[in-house]
Amino acid sequence: MAEIVKMPKLSDTMTEGVVAEWHKEVGDSVESGELLAEIETDKATMEFESFQDGVLLYKGVEAGEAAPVDGVLAILGDKGEDYQALLDEANSGGGNEPKEETKATSEASEPTKDAPKESK
């Protein structure tokens, strides 16, 4: 079954990472513990090892490009496996939920600030 490999948070201040170099190409077999890519953070360039076995089906970011923390870095699965539904799901719903929660929280706090003024 195909699985998404997300951009890891490699430092406390990291908000995105740049893929400095891929060590695997689409179609290559990947074993757990094998070097998949090198990722540049705001502080250093670090080696990123795979945590699972499979075939590299998709690269979410090309070398030299950035991806947000928890963004789709790659998809690993079985050779020839269809991963499009998994990718569509990740791109459609994953990134919007926290932003909506943050917005709802800030909107909810605004009436609280106004409420004491109205009661005076």
Secondary structure, DSSP 8 states (H G I E B T S, - for coil): --EEEE----STT-SEEEEEEESS-TT-EE-TTSEEEEEE-SS-EEEEE-SS-EEEEEESS-TT-EEETTSEEEEEESTT---HHHHHHHHHHTTHHHHHHHHHHHHHHHHHHHHHHHH-
